[in-house]
């Protein structure tokens, strides 16, 4: 039995092909516990009246697919999702992906997660182009372990951050459907080329399970701010802060809570926004803080612009950025079985670029990451 607290996990080799995924047992978290096709296809009409984008005009463009045949074939990962972007210490962009497969279908050989690709793209409007992969010619798993081992099924990235010359990746260790076993933090001192375990370990039931899936961003006050939720797409978000120098110390995370009419640091965490939250992305942009997320309850990707991470998110500037849609009825702003929604470095409030994932769970393809551009969000 593997010690679940040890960073030294079973090694895997791409020379030994990974088993195909059994969809009845595979953790569908990266495409959503709630992402059944019936739920999705019925969601948009029932929630249209509550759609905050109905009162404003956003210009939404699909710039293009980022992964798939001909795009990531040379990295041996035609099928993948998430694509969490971050600026590396050496100035490139690194996009971190979830469950990845060689062929263009979920379960299509050489199962890895997480994986990552580099880009030196400077003009986002022309589309992101890949300059290389972590691992060399092929996109290797960022650290070695065997999928479907006795302790867990797969490891999924939650968010990645650069602090000075160091990168930190928060990852969720999952066993079975919607079951996070624990989460952990990994570190890279070479712009993502290699990763080592920091020793940071968070129990899955921490704060009633609301510290499983997270997003984080560094302020100019010496703190990293962290929004988090459960990995169930059915729970609200809570807020923590941690000194930038102590991000790998679980005891240094300080919750934001409400008691006796006052919000304070150090109190038990109180949800800062209700809803059914999926993937999250918090980033400082142009003196503001932008939070984007997959709104599973309303089947869309939403965004908020706040003055600070502790601002009242209920009254902050909020818009729907990309709508869910039905297969065969998609356009630039309507995407079938969408999730994710991560902010690409180089974005501005009025020219926001997102990575958006899509998984057709009936056919296991498309299972890909796309690039969408939203103009007018900050107006």
C-alpha positions, 0 to 999 in steps of 0.5 A: 500500500502506498503511503498517501502522505509521501511524495514518492509515488509509483513510477510510470513509463510511456513504454508501457501503454496506459490502460484505457479509461473505464468511463463507469469508474473514471473520475470525471472531475476534470469535465465535471461531476455534474457534466451529464449531457442531459443536465447540460443540454437543458440548462441554458434555456432555464437560466437565460433570465438570470444571465447577467450578460443580457444587459451588456454587449460583449464581443466574444470570439473563438480564436481557435483550438489549442489542442487536438490532431495537428495541433498537439500531435507532435507532443503525443497528446491529442486529447487533453483539457484544462490548460491553466496558463501562467507566466514563467520566471524566464518570461515564457507562458506555461499551460498546465493540462489535466488528463492527457492521452496520445490519441484524439479520444478520452482513454486513447493511450498513454494516460498522463496528468498533469502535463504542460506545454510552453508558448512564446506567443506575444500577440494573443489575438493571432492565437497561441502557438506551442514552442515546446513541452515539459519533457522534450519532444513528448509531453511527459507527466510532470512527476512520475506515478501510476494511474489507477494505483491502490491509493488513487486514480489520477492527479489533476492540476488546480492552479499554478502560480509564479512567485519570484523565480519559483513556480508552485502547482496545487494538485488534487489527488483523486480516487474514483468519481468525485472523490478527492483523497488529498491535495498537495503543492509541487514546486519548480525552480527551472520555469516548469521543466522539473517539479519536486514535492514541497511536502505541503499536504491538505486533507480532503475534508479541510473546511468541510471539503471547501479547500479541494479545488483552488485558485491563487494570485499574489498581491502587492502586499506580500500575500497570496490570496486563495479562493477555493471550493469542493471538487463537486461543482455544487458548492460555494467558494471561501477565501484564504490568504498566505504569505508569499514566502509560506505558500508551502506551509499549510499552517500559514493559510489564514481564512476569511470569516464573518462573525458578529457583523464583521469580516476578519482574518483568522475566523473560521471561513465563511463562503464569500459567494454562493453557487455551484463552482467548478474550475476557478481562476483568480488573477490581478489585472490593471489594478483590479482582481478578476475571478473567472469560473465555470458556473456549473449551476447555470452552465456557463463561464462567468467573470467578476471584477473586484477591487480587492480579493476581500471585496463584496463579490455579490455586488462586484462587476459580474458578467457571463463571458461564455454561454453553454450550448447544445451540440450542433448549435454552437457559435463563438459565444456558445460552447457545448459541454464547456468548463474551465475558463482560465485567464491567459497572461497578456489579457486586459480587462477589456481584452480578456483571453481564456482557455476553455475546455470541452468534453463530449462525454457521450463520445469522448471526443471532442476532449480539448482546450480552446482559446476564446477572446472576450472584449468589453468585459471591463466596460 
